[in-house]
Amino acid sequence: MKNKLILLLALFLVFTAFKADKPAITIFMIGDSTMADKDLTGGNPERGWGQMLPGFLSEEIRVDNHAVNGRSTKSFIDEGRWDKVLSLLKKGDYVFIQFGHNDEKTDPKRHTDAGGGSFDANLKRFVTEARAKGAIPVLFNSIVRRNFGTADGSSVAAAISQDDIRKGVNPDAKREAQAEHLAEGDRLIDTHGAYLESPRNVARELDVPFVDMNRITHELVEGLGPVKSKELFMWVPANTVPAMPKGREDNTHLNVRGARIVAGLAIDAIAAAVPALAPYVRHYDFVVAKDGSGDFFTVQEAINAVPDYRKNVRTTILVREGVYREKIVIPESKINLSLIGQEGAVLSFGDYASKPNRFGENTGTSGSASCYIYAPDFYAENITFENTAGPVGQAVACFVSADRAYFKQCRFLGFQDTLYTYAKGCRQYYEDCYVEGTVDFIFGWSTAVFNRCHIHSKGKGYVTAPSTDEGQPYGYVFYDCRLTADEGVDGVYLSRPWRPYAQAVFIRCDLGSHILPAGWHNWGKKEAEKTVFYAEYQNTGVGAATVAERAPFSRQLKDLQGYSIEEVLAGNDGWNPVKNGNALLDIKR
């Protein structure tokens, strides 16, 4: 036994070391304010498109955004910012380069000449020095200014100078948002001139991938027209955002929605220009991120934004890394919803049954959940559902009252009553998940399959407490699961019947030494021994006792007839997540 533990520890260290040493690709971004990360103070809605880019990439790619408001190629170099990026570059990294807005300014600290002049020379320097470090440069030209004005020189100059009417670049600008606006045409007027062609020409000369961001954004903005296009830019009414009480009319800088849309268009163009990055591209309907790189800061905001009863298609929400301390409700109308978590995405709250609510009443078990799921065809992947109340009695991490709910590689953390499979007549599928707790930490009415899951006891108690209805074909079925416990924990039963017709079956599971030889408990309900269905099939491990040791009202299955995962979950509609994943069924009412 000791040698086995040593071997397992060695394997764990090998695998964790491999994960830690796995090389990650970094995309370094250098450019101006249209690309840069923004300060979130005061609810600032401004975003650079580079700030939103991580929400379109898998976790094998790390984005390190060094773009800064107001910088040109010249000032970026003169301030030592390029030297800093160079010091960080390693072989195989990428450098995304986008300048132009500020190179065309007359300010001598920023101005460079396009068309073969100093602007081109600086771009060539970025390319050659990045390549010398083994990195891969990619050139971009500037996004459009939302300029539906006239093409005369003074109007273009005014559009260019307007970039700097923003806090931090021109502190003396006190201009309030206008109540009335000049008439605008239907066609965008270019304000960048030769500064659009220099990146293209340098890319062609030095054989560098090039992304025409100006064309992409020109088509987007002009297609929306002068009115709708304002929804992408920093047009903020006065007295609506604490960060800018006077409001803003800004035709250069993007808001949250604009930056997300532009980043989405950019990533597709990047994948075409740099095919090696294409396998890492991901598209989600919404992104939730605590650092401002998503559509929303909270998960509930994203759920609320999902159209009610959106049929025949999934709405996907990426939850980026972070602990989201919020009580979440996914109502029945938010059908076909997918929550995809990046590593470290945790949905957390700390209510518990005996906690007084606002009226002084006990919250109750059902009221204690951190997350409520009522919508059918829900899918979650790599999400942690957590109740942080601790060992204070019933405290639910996840309350599932939905049919065809599918959880993949999720974690459910808590103590008593961690996972509440609440709905009657509904089916749930848990694949490669981790569930922990002490007493009755998997409980409820639903039919639920646990496939290759890790079930961990944190204290003496009962793994499950099913309340299966009479006549329901199946309750809980565990396939190839591993049951473990904290060190020193013993005296754990596989199940006790919350209701008299409880069903729980463990198939080919590895049962730890914490599982009592009797295995099953009647909860002091002698009459329930006649009505429960508690069974096992080919379990292994120290906790897999002999038939003679097991509670006499349990049974050992002779075969698995009627107990394939497909049969357990099929219901009347043939739902088969093992074969079809999270594909939607064609169900008509």
N, C-alpha and C positions, 0 to 999 in steps of 0.2 A: 504493500500500500504506500509506503514511504517513497519507494522508487518511482511509483506511478505519479505521485504528487510532484516529485522533482522533475520528471519528464514533462508534465503538463506546464509547470512553471517555466521551464526552459523554452517550450514551444511558444508560450505566451510572450516571453521576452523577445524571442526571435521575430514573431509577427508584429509586435508593437514597435520594435526597432525598425523593421522594414517600412512600416507605415510612416514613422517619424522621418526616415531618411529618404523617402520617396521624393524625387525631384519635382518641384512645382514650377510651372511656367509662369513668369510674371510679365504682365503687360505694363510697361511704364508709359505714362501719358504726359506729354509736354505741350503746352499751348497757352491759350488766353482764357478769358472769362467764359466764353461759350462752351468750353470743355471742362472748366474747373469745378472742384467741390466747393460748396457754399456753406457759410455760417448759418445755422438754423435758429439763432437767437431771435426771439420775438415772433416766431411763426413765419420767418422769412420763406416765401414760396419759390424763390429763385433757385434754379438748379442748372448745372452744366450737363451736357449730354454724357460726358465722361463719368460724371458722378453716378449716373444710372446704369452704366455698362455692366457692372457686376451682376445685376439681375438678369442678364441675358447670357451668362456664361456658367458652365459647370464649375464645381469647386476645385477642379484640377488647375484652374486658371486663377491667378491672383492679379488684381488690378491695383497698381500703385500710381495714383494720380498726382502729378507734380505741376499740372497746369495752374496758372495763377491769374487772377483778375488784372487786366491792364497791361499785360506783358507782351512785348514784341520779341522777335528772335534776338534783337540786340540787347534789350534790357534783361532778358532771361539769361543770356550768356554773361553780361556784365555783372549781374548780381550773384554770380557763382552757382546759379541753380542748375545749369547744365553740368557743371563739374560734379555736383552732388549726385545727379542721376548716373553719370558715367561711373562713379565710384561704386555704385550698387549693381551695375549691370553684370550679368554672367552669361555664359554661352547658352544660346537657345531662348533667351528672353526677347521680347519685342519692345520696340519703341514707336509709339504712335505720335506723329508730329503734325501739329496743326497751328499755324500762325497766319497772320495777315491783317486782322482787324486793327491791330495797333501799330504794325509796321507802316501802314499808310498814313498814320497821324503825323502832323507837322512837328510835334514835340521832338527836339533833337535827342533827347534821351531814349527815344523809342524808334524814331523814323529810320527806315531802310529803303533802298531803291529796288524796285522790282525790274523785271525784263532783263536779267543778266547782271544786275548790280549786287549790292550788299545783301539784299534779301535772299537771292539765289545762293550767294556764297555761304551765308549762315545755314541754310538748309543743307547744302552739300557738306558742311562741317558736321552737322548732326548725323548725317548718313555715314560718312566715312569713319568718324570716331566711334559710332555705335558698332559698326561692322568690325572695327579693330578689336572690340571686346567680345566678338562672337555673337552679338545680338543682331536682330532682324528689324531694320527700320521700315516703317510704313508711312507714306506721306499723305496728308489730307489737305484740301484747300478749305477755305472758310465757309461757314454756313451763311445763308443770306441774312441781310437785314430786312425787316418787314417794311420796305419802302415802296409804297404805292403812290408816291408823289410824282414830281416832274423830273425830266432828265437834265435840266440845266445845272451848270456847275455849282451854283450857290445852294441849290436844294440838296445835291449829293454831299456837298461839304457839311451842310447842316445835319444830314443823316449820320455822317461819320462822327461828328463831334458829339452827337447825342449819346453815343456809347458811354461817355464819361459823366453823364448826368445821373450819377448814382453814388450812394454813400461809399466813401473809402477811396474813390478815384478822383472825384472833384468835390471835396467837402464844402466848397462855397456855393454849390448849386442848391438853391432853395425853391426851385420851381415846383409848384403844386400841379397836380393833375388838372387838366383843363376841363371845363364844363362843356365847351363847344370845340369841335375839331374841324380842321381844314378838310375840304372835299378830297377824296382819294380816287384814283383811277382803278381800272381792273387789272392792270399789268404791273408786275414788279419792275422797278428800275434798279439796275445794277449799281452798286456803290464800291465794288472792290477793284474793278479794272484789271490791270496787269498782275495784281497780287493773286488772282485766281490761277493765272497761267504758269507762274513760276514753279509752284509745287509739281504741276503736271510735267513741265519741261525738265526739271531736275530728276523726277522719277524716271522719265524716258531716257535721259542721258546716263543715269547711274544704274538703270535696271532695278528700280525699286517699286514695290507694289504701291499703287495710287488709288485713293478713294475720292471720288468727286462729290464731296459733301455739299458743294454749292448747287450742283445740278439736282441732287436728291432733295434738298430743302427748298430749292426754287420751285420744283414741281409740287411739293407739299403745300407750301404757303400760297402760291399763286392759285393752285387748285381750290383752296379753301376760300380765297377771295379776301377783300379788305376787311370785312366784318368778322367772319368766322376765324380768320387767322389770328386775331387778337387773343383768342383763347389759348394760344400756344405761348404767347409772350407775356412779359411782365406789365400787363395792363391791370393795375390794381386801383380800385376806387378808394377815395379818401376814407379814413376812419374805419377800415375793415381789417387791417393787419397791423399789429403793434409795432412791427419793425419799420413800417413806413406809414405813419399816421396821415401824411399829406397825400398818400397815394402815389402812383407812378404811371407814366405812359412811356413805355420802353420798348422799342422796336428791334432791339439787338439781343436781349437776354431772355432765356427761356424760363417758363414756370415748370412746375412738376409735370403736368400733363405734356407740355411741349417737349421737355427733355426726355421723357419716357418714349414718346413717339419717335423723336429724332434718333435716339439711341437704338431703337428697334430697327429702323431703316438702315442705320449705320452698320449694325452687326451683320445684317444680311449682305450688305455690300462688302464688308470686311471678309466674310466667309467666301465670297466669290473671288476677291482679290488675293486672299491668302488661304488657299484650300486646306492647309495644315491646321487651321483654327476651326474649320467647319464642324468637326465632330464635337466640339465643346460648346456649340451654340445651343441655347435653350430659349424658348418663347413661352411666356406665361401671360394670362390675362391680367393679373394683378401681381404686384410684388409688395410685400410688407417688410419694412426694414427700420430698425431703430436709429440708423445712422443717416436717414434721409435719402437713401438711394432707391427708394421704392415709391409706389403710389400712395402708400399709407404708413403711418407709424404703428397702428394697432391692427390686430387680426380682425377684431369685430368691425372696424371701419370697412375692411375689404369685404367681409361677408355681407355687410349691409349694402354694398355697392353691386352685388351680384343680382342680375335681373331675376325677378320671381318667375318660377316655372319656365326657366330657359330649357327648351326641349331639344332632344336629339344630339346634344353636344355637351361636353364637359366644360365647366368653367374652372380654370386652374389658377391657384394662388400659391406663389412661392413665399415661404416664410424664411427670411434670412436669419442668420445666427443671432441669438439673443434670448433672454428670458422675458417673455411677454406676460406680465402680471396683470391679468384681466380675466373677468368671468365671462366666458364666451357662450353664446347661444347661436346655433345654426338652425333656423326655423325650417318647418316642413316645406316652405315655398322655395327654398334654395336648393333645388334638386340638382343632381349630377355634379356635385361640387368636389373638387380635388384639392387637398392641402398637401403641398410638397415642402418638406423642411430641409434646409441646409443643416450641416452638422452643427449641433448645439442649439437648435430651435426648440424652445421649451414653452409650452402653454401652462401657466402656473397660477394657482390661487390657493387660499388657505381657509376656506370656510369649513365648518364641521357641524354635526347634527345638534349639539347642545349649545351652540353659539346663539345668543339672542339676536333676533332680527330687529328691524327698526320699531316694531310694535312690542318688543319685549318677549315675544314668543320664541320657542326653540326653532332654529332653522330647519331641523329635520334632516334625515338621510338624503332624501331626494333633493332638498334645497341646498345641500352642501357641495354639489359638484362644481369643479373648476370649468368643465366644458360640457355643454349639452348638445347632442346631435339628434335632430328630429327628421332631417331631410333624407329621403330615400336615395340610394345609389351614391352614397358618400364614400370617398376614398381618401385615405391618409397614408403618407409615406415619410418615414424618417422624422416623425414628430414625437416629442415627449409630452405626455399629458401628466400633470403633476398636481398633487394636493400637498401643501406644505404645512398643514395643521399639526402634523406629528401624531403621536400615540394618545389621542384624546377621544377615542371612540370613533363612531362612523364619520368618515370624511372621504367623499367620492372624488376621484380624479377625473373620471370620464363616465358620463351618463349617456348611454346609447339607446335611443328609441327610434331606430330607423331600420328599414328593410334593405337587404343587399348592401350592408356596410362592410367595407373591406379596409383592413389595416395591415400595412406592410412595413416591417422593420421599425415599428413604433415601440415606445416605452411607456408604461403606465406605472407611476410611482406614488406610493402612499403607504398606509398602514391598514386599518380596518376598512373594508368595503371600497377598495381601490377602483374596481371596474364594475359598473352597474349595467348589466345587459337587460335593460328595462322592458323593452316592448314585447308584448305577447304576439305570437304568430310571425315574428320577424327573424331574419337570418343575418348572422354576422360571421365574418371570416378574418382570422388573425394569422398572419404568416410571418415567421421569423421575428416575432415580437418578444418583448421582455415585460413580464408582469410581476410586481412585487407587493407584499403586504403581510399582514399577520392573521387576522380573523376574517373569514368569509370574503376574501379579497377579490374573488370573482363570483358574482351573484346575480340572480335575476331570472326572468321568464324566457328570454330569447333562446332560439337555437343558435349555438355558437360553436364554431370549429376553430381549434388552436393547432396549427400545423408548424412543427419544428420550432416551437416557442420555448423560451426559458422562463420557468415559473419559480419564483424565489420567495421563500418564507423568511420574514424578518423576526418572527417570534412564534411561540407556541400557539396553535390554533387550527384553523380549517382552511384548506386551499379554496374550496368552492362551497357555495350554498345555493344550489339551483331551486327555482320555484316553478318548475315545468308544469304546465297545465295538463290535466287529465286528457288523454287522447292525442296529445301532441306526439308525433313520431319520434322526435329526438330532443335532447336537451344539450348538454355540453359533451363534446367529443374532442379528445386530445390525441393527436397523432405525432409520434416521434418527438415528444417534448422532453425537456430535461428539467427535473425538479430538484432544486438545491435549497440551501438554507444558510443563514448567517452562522458563523462559528459558535458552537455551544447550544444551538437551537435544536430541540427535539420535541417529541410529543405532538406531531402534526398529523392530522387526518386529511385524506384526499377530499372528503366531502361530508356535509351533513345536510339534511333536507329542510330547506326553509318552508317548503310546502310538501304535502304528502306524496305527490307524484314526481318528485325530483328525479332527474336523470343525469348521470355523468358516467362517461366511459373513457378509460385511458388505454390507448393502443400503442404498443411498442415504445413505451416511455421509459426513460432512465430515472428511477426513483432513488433519491438520496436516503441516507441513513436516518434522516429526521422523520421520515414517514413511519408511523407506528405499524406494528405487525397486523393489528386489526384493520387498519386502512380506512375504514368507514365508520361513521358515527350516526346514531339515530336521533340525536338532538333531544333525547328523553321522550321520543314519540314512538312507543312500542308498536302502535298500529301502523306507523309509516313503513315499518320493515316489510309489510305485505304489499305495499304499493310503489315503493321506490324502484328504480332500475339503476343499480350500481354495478359496473362490470369492468373487467380488465381483459387484455389480450396480449400475451407475450411481453409483458413488462420485464425490465431488467434492473440491476442495481441492488444495493443493500436493502432498500425499502420495498423491494418486490418480494413479499413474504410468500410462504407456501399457502396452498388453498386452506389447509387445516387452521392456519393462524388467522386468516382473514375473517371479518365479521360474517356470520352465517347467512345474513340476508343479501350479501353480495354474490357475484357469480363470475366465472371465468368463461369467456366466449370460446367456442370450439373453432370457429372460423369467422371471417369478416363479411359473411353474406348480409347484404343490406347496410353495410357500414363503410362503403367507399365514401370519400369526401364528396364526390359528385352526387351520390344518392342522398347524403345527409342534407345538402344545401339546395337540392334541385327545386323543391317546392312545386308549385303549379306552373312555373314559368321557365324551368330548366336553367336557372342561374348556375354558372360553372366558372367561378373565378380562377380555379386552378388551370383550366384550359385557356380561358379567354381573358385573363387578367381583369382590368377594370373597364373592359368594353361594356357599353350600354346595351341593354336588351331593347328590342323593338316591342314595346308594350303599349297597347291601345286600350283605353278605358271604354 
